[in-house]
Amino acid sequence: MLAGLSEAVVVTGPAHPGGAEIVHAANPAAGRLVPGLVVGLGVDHAGHDAFTDAVARARPGFEAEVAGRILAARAVRLDDDGTAVDFLTCWYLRDVTEERRDSASLVRAQARARFLAEAGRALHGVLHLDRTLRTAATLAVGDLAPTVLVLFADGTDLVRWARADRGAARPHAGEMRRADLRAAPRLSEALTGRAGVDPWVGVELADLPVWNERPTAPIVVVPVPGTLVQGVLVLVGPDPADDTLPVAEEYAVRVGTALSAAALYREQSHLGHVLQASLEPPPLPTDTGGLLVGSAYRPARESLRVGGDFYEVLPRTAAGRTPFLLGDVCGKGIEAAVLSGRVRQSLHALRLVEQDPGALLDLLNVALLDAADLDAPDAAVTLPRFATMVLGDAEPLPDGGSRLRLATGGHPPPYVLRADGGVEEVDVAGSLVGALRDAEVGRAEVVLAPGDTCVLYSDGVTEARGGPTGRTFYGEERLEAALAGCVGAPPQVICDRVLQLLTEWLGGRTHDDVALLALQAPRRPSREAR
């Protein structure tokens, strides 16, 4: 009767009450799954411990490997002539090997997908090269190998590395010279990309600075692809039974992308710092022929530290004059800062052929217009075209004062703070610089007595919106009052005080670029001091 069943069935029970368990019946399907079973002999005759143990302990079922296959068994007690006494047990056996392998493969695939997704999120947006290296090594520990080493080269003589070990509190990181990689030539070839590398090769690491022992575990070397990087991922001691290579290669792609992004960010950041340093207001000189100077600067985008306002005081010339300037290009941000740098460089060149402020401003106007004509109309970034400016020079007088020659183009007129507290606006005006071929340049001459101060400022001061409503201009009247309150103060204190009052007026609101430059004729020493 059992022979016609496709399901494997084995009937077991004692040969007599209290006797040993024997096989009472088994169909051919059971014989294929549990080879060695013989009807009439003991269950242990086949030598399958899992089946023997389940029968002896009267278990309701089991799942175990039997004869190289994974079996799932279910036990059903049979009654003897309808009595309540259990005599025989019918075992239904099923081969679940493929099911379990498919299930285990699915679990591994899900774990790998989860690992790669979490690794991608962890590496995304780090943008710090050394931190990315340490993160890449740390994430792979445990999932790919007990020890992970990541090496990165960026075209210099140095190779950065990070090593993470299972159980270590934090990864180790450092640098080594490319020459140190001669001890591991295959690793060096993989890092430079000059040769392909079989991922399952032994690499000698004992002589490298990143190692302090001779590794005995198997080593996997996976190249790290990237647009801006040369790198390798070294796995020490991966499980040979686990198919590590495919997921390691997928992980190496994510590491290469993250390292490329971090390297690009580092290059752009370095370039930005270099450009930013070249565009920041230069320090004030010490050789000014006795003229005291002070300044204040606050860009609209303070994170950039540069903007469209600019000022400069140059050292005293051979003729005994101290050149100075303060200007404002249209726009704000990095584009305006680039034009301000162009204006300053143009002035430096033009001073070689002209020192008169008015003539110098005329030449600058022509230079900016010519440069605008040369700019490509389809350029990706369009720079501002014109600027406002006050430039001049200061000549010391025999009585200790200074004579200022001023030239302006479209800029707010300077103020003069007299030593007695009076505030005067210089009557000078002119056209925008770089806007018209026939621009008019305003010219004026101001004499500073000892203790007098000339204050140059950008329209970011007077046009700052703030106050109770947040919409009121700071205006000329408030600026004049602020200057009057600074009588007797050094020029740097005057600039700092005006900037402080302006900041309070803004109340944290957005603002335009702000620049202040104060030029002061030194006071005569008192009779007691003399």
Residue pairs with C-beta under 8 A, 6 or more apart in sequence:
2 9
2 11
2 25
2 26
2 27
3 27
3 28
5 27
5 29
6 29
7 29
7 92
7 93
7 94
8 27
8 29
8 30
8 32
8 33
8 34
8 92
8 93
8 94
8 95
9 25
9 26
9 27
9 29
9 30
9 90
9 91
9 92
9 93
10 23
10 25
10 26
10 27
10 30
10 34
10 37
10 90
10 91
10 93
11 23
11 24
11 25
11 26
11 78
11 88
11 89
11 90
11 91
12 21
12 22
12 23
12 24
12 43
12 55
12 88
12 89
12 91
13 21
13 22
13 24
13 87
13 88
13 89
14 20
14 21
14 22
14 87
15 22
20 42
21 42
21 43
21 55
21 56
22 40
22 41
22 42
22 43
23 37
23 38
23 39
23 40
23 41
23 42
23 43
23 45
24 39
24 40
24 88
25 39
26 34
26 37
26 39
29 93
30 37
30 91
30 93
31 37
33 66
33 67
33 69
33 71
33 93
33 95
34 46
34 48
34 51
34 66
34 67
34 71
34 93
35 46
35 67
36 45
36 46
36 47
36 48
37 43
37 45
37 46
38 45
38 46
43 51
43 52
43 55
43 56
44 52
46 52
48 66
48 67
50 62
50 64
50 65
50 66
50 71
51 62
51 64
51 66
51 71
51 73
51 91
53 59
53 62
54 61
54 62
54 73
54 75
55 89
55 91
58 75
58 89
59 75
60 74
60 75
61 72
61 73
61 74
61 75
62 71
62 72
62 73
63 70
63 71
63 72
63 73
63 96
64 70
64 71
65 71
69 95
69 97
70 95
70 96
70 97
70 100
71 93
71 94
71 95
71 96
72 93
72 94
72 96
73 91
73 92
73 93
73 94
74 91
74 92
74 94
75 89
75 90
75 91
75 92
76 89
76 90
76 91
76 92
77 86
77 88
77 89
77 90
78 86
78 87
78 88
78 89
78 90
79 85
79 86
79 87
80 86
80 87
80 88
108 242
111 143
112 247
112 250
115 143
115 247
115 251
116 247
116 250
116 251
116 254
118 139
119 139
119 140
119 251
119 254
120 254
122 135
122 139
123 132
123 135
123 136
123 139
123 254
123 255
123 257
123 258
124 258
126 132
126 135
126 258
126 262
127 261
127 262
127 265
128 262
129 152
129 160
129 259
129 262
129 263
129 266
130 160
130 162
130 173
131 262
132 258
132 259
132 262
133 150
133 152
133 160
133 161
133 162
133 173
133 259
134 162
134 164
134 170
134 171
134 173
135 258
136 150
136 162
136 233
136 255
136 258
136 259
137 148
137 149
137 150
137 162
137 163
137 164
137 171
138 148
138 164
138 170
138 171
139 251
140 148
140 164
140 233
140 235
140 248
140 251
141 147
141 148
141 164
141 165
141 166
142 166
143 247
144 235
144 238
144 244
144 247
144 248
144 251
145 220
145 235
145 236
145 237
145 238
145 244
146 165
146 166
146 217
146 236
146 237
147 163
147 164
147 165
147 166
147 215
147 217
147 235
147 236
147 237
148 163
148 164
148 233
148 234
148 235
148 236
149 161
149 162
149 163
149 205
149 210
149 233
149 234
149 236
150 161
150 162
150 163
150 224
150 231
150 232
150 233
150 234
150 255
151 159
151 160
151 161
151 187
151 191
151 231
151 232
151 234
152 159
152 160
152 161
152 224
152 229
152 230
152 231
152 259
153 159
153 160
153 178
153 191
153 192
153 229
153 230
153 231
154 160
154 228
154 229
154 230
154 263
155 230
157 177
157 178
158 175
158 176
158 177
158 178
159 175
159 176
159 177
159 178
159 180
159 181
159 191
160 173
160 174
160 175
161 173
161 174
161 175
161 176
161 210
162 171
162 172
162 173
163 171
163 172
163 173
163 210
164 171
164 172
165 171
172 210
174 209
174 210
176 208
176 209
176 210
178 188
180 208
180 209
181 187
181 188
181 191
181 208
182 188
183 204
183 206
183 207
183 208
184 203
184 204
184 205
184 207
184 208
186 197
186 201
186 203
186 221
187 203
187 205
187 221
187 232
187 234
189 195
189 197
190 197
190 221
190 223
190 232
191 230
191 231
191 232
192 230
193 223
193 230
196 223
197 221
197 223
197 232
199 220
199 221
199 222
199 245
199 248
199 249
200 218
200 220
200 245
201 219
201 221
202 218
202 219
203 219
203 221
203 234
205 211
205 214
205 215
205 219
205 234
205 236
206 213
206 214
206 215
215 236
215 237
217 236
217 237
218 236
218 237
218 238
218 240
219 234
219 235
219 236
220 234
220 235
220 238
220 244
220 245
220 248
221 232
221 233
221 234
221 235
222 232
222 233
222 234
222 235
222 245
222 248
222 249
222 252
223 231
223 232
223 233
223 252
224 230
224 231
224 232
224 233
224 252
224 255
224 256
224 259
225 252
225 253
225 256
226 256
226 257
226 259
226 260
226 263
227 260
228 259
228 260
228 263
228 264
228 267
229 256
229 259
229 260
229 263
231 255
231 256
231 259
233 248
233 251
233 252
233 255
235 244
235 248
238 244
238 248
276 304
276 305
276 306
278 341
279 306
279 337
279 338
279 340
279 341
280 305
280 306
281 295
281 297
281 310
281 311
281 312
281 515
282 312
284 293
284 294
284 295
284 313
285 293
285 313
285 314
285 315
285 316
286 315
287 315
287 316
288 313
288 315
288 316
288 322
288 394
289 316
289 320
289 321
289 322
289 394
289 395
289 396
290 396
290 400
290 402
290 521
290 522
291 322
291 394
291 396
291 402
291 519
291 520
291 521
291 522
292 490
292 491
292 519
292 520
292 521
292 522
293 313
293 324
293 491
293 492
293 517
293 518
293 519
293 520
294 490
294 491
294 492
294 493
294 494
294 495
294 496
294 516
294 517
294 518
294 520
295 311
295 313
295 492
295 495
295 515
295 516
295 517
295 518
296 495
296 496
296 498
296 499
296 514
296 515
296 516
297 309
297 311
297 514
297 515
297 516
298 460
298 499
298 503
298 511
298 513
298 514
299 305
299 306
299 307
299 309
299 332
299 337
299 513
299 514
300 307
300 308
300 332
300 333
300 460
300 510
300 511
300 512
300 513
301 307
301 332
301 333
304 333
304 334
304 337
306 334
306 337
306 340
307 332
307 333
307 336
307 337
307 340
307 513
308 328
308 329
308 330
308 331
308 332
308 333
308 336
308 337
308 339
308 340
308 384
308 513
309 326
309 327
309 328
309 340
309 458
309 460
309 513
309 514
309 515
310 325
310 326
310 327
310 328
310 329
310 340
310 341
310 343
310 344
310 515
311 324
311 325
311 326
311 327
311 456
311 515
311 516
311 517
312 324
312 325
312 344
313 322
313 323
313 324
313 517
313 519
314 322
314 323
314 324
315 322
316 322
317 323
317 355
317 393
319 355
320 395
320 396
321 355
321 393
321 394
321 395
322 393
322 394
322 395
323 351
323 355
323 391
323 392
323 393
324 391
324 392
324 393
324 394
324 456
324 517
324 519
325 347
325 389
325 390
325 391
325 392
326 389
326 390
326 391
326 411
326 456
326 457
326 458
326 515
326 517
327 340
327 343
327 387
327 388
327 389
327 390
327 391
327 411
327 433
327 458
328 387
328 388
328 389
328 411
328 458
328 459
328 460
328 513
328 515
329 336
329 339
329 340
329 343
329 384
329 386
329 387
330 336
330 384
330 385
330 386
330 387
331 339
331 384
332 512
332 513
335 381
335 382
335 383
335 384
336 384
336 513
338 383
339 383
339 384
339 387
340 387
342 368
342 371
342 383
343 364
343 368
343 387
343 389
346 364
346 367
346 368
346 371
347 360
347 364
347 391
350 360
350 363
350 364
350 367
351 360
353 363
354 360
354 363
355 393
356 405
357 391
357 392
357 393
357 405
357 406
357 407
357 443
358 405
358 407
358 441
358 443
360 391
360 407
361 389
361 391
361 407
361 408
361 409
361 430
361 433
361 441
362 439
362 441
364 389
364 433
364 434
365 409
365 433
365 434
365 436
365 437
365 439
365 441
366 437
368 385
368 386
368 387
368 433
368 434
369 434
369 437
372 385
372 434
375 382
375 383
385 434
385 435
386 410
386 432
386 433
386 434
386 435
387 409
387 410
387 432
387 433
387 434
388 408
388 409
388 410
388 411
388 412
388 432
388 433
388 459
389 408
389 409
389 410
389 411
389 433
390 406
390 407
390 408
390 411
390 413
390 414
390 456
391 406
391 407
392 404
392 405
392 406
392 407
393 404
393 405
394 402
394 403
394 404
394 448
394 519
395 402
395 403
395 404
395 405
396 402
397 403
397 447
397 521
399 449
399 450
400 450
400 521
400 522
400 523
400 524
401 447
401 448
401 449
401 450
401 452
401 521
402 447
402 448
402 519
402 521
403 445
403 446
403 447
403 448
404 445
404 446
404 447
404 448
404 454
404 519
405 443
405 445
406 414
406 426
406 428
406 442
406 443
406 444
406 445
406 446
407 430
407 441
407 442
407 443
408 428
408 429
408 430
408 441
408 442
408 444
409 430
409 431
409 432
409 433
409 439
409 441
409 442
410 430
410 431
410 432
410 433
410 435
411 430
411 458
411 459
412 457
412 458
412 459
412 462
413 425
413 426
413 427
413 428
413 429
414 425
414 426
414 428
414 446
414 454
414 455
414 456
414 457
415 423
415 424
415 425
415 426
415 454
415 455
415 457
415 479
415 480
415 483
416 423
416 424
416 425
416 426
416 446
416 448
416 452
416 453
416 454
416 455
417 423
417 452
417 453
417 454
417 455
417 483
417 484
417 486
417 487
417 494
418 424
418 449
418 451
418 452
419 449
419 450
419 451
419 452
419 487
419 488
419 523
420 487
421 484
421 487
422 484
423 480
423 483
423 484
425 476
425 480
426 444
426 446
426 454
427 444
428 442
428 443
428 444
429 442
430 439
430 440
430 441
430 442
431 439
431 440
431 441
432 439
433 439
446 454
448 454
448 519
448 520
448 521
449 521
450 521
450 522
450 523
450 524
451 488
451 520
451 521
451 522
451 523
451 524
452 520
452 521
453 491
453 494
453 518
453 519
453 520
453 521
454 518
454 519
454 520
455 483
455 494
455 495
455 498
455 516
455 517
455 518
455 519
456 516
456 517
456 518
456 519
457 479
457 498
457 515
457 516
457 517
458 512
458 513
458 514
458 515
458 516
459 512
460 511
460 512
460 513
460 514
460 515
461 474
461 479
461 498
461 502
461 514
461 516
462 473
462 474
462 475
462 476
462 479
463 473
463 474
463 512
464 473
464 474
464 502
464 505
464 506
464 511
464 512
464 514
465 471
465 472
465 473
465 474
465 506
465 509
465 511
466 472
466 474
466 505
466 506
466 507
466 509
467 505
467 507
470 507
470 509
474 502
474 505
478 501
478 505
479 498
482 497
482 498
482 501
483 494
483 498
485 497
486 493
486 494
486 497
486 498
489 497
490 520
491 518
491 519
491 520
492 518
494 518
495 516
495 517
495 518
498 516
499 514
499 516
502 514
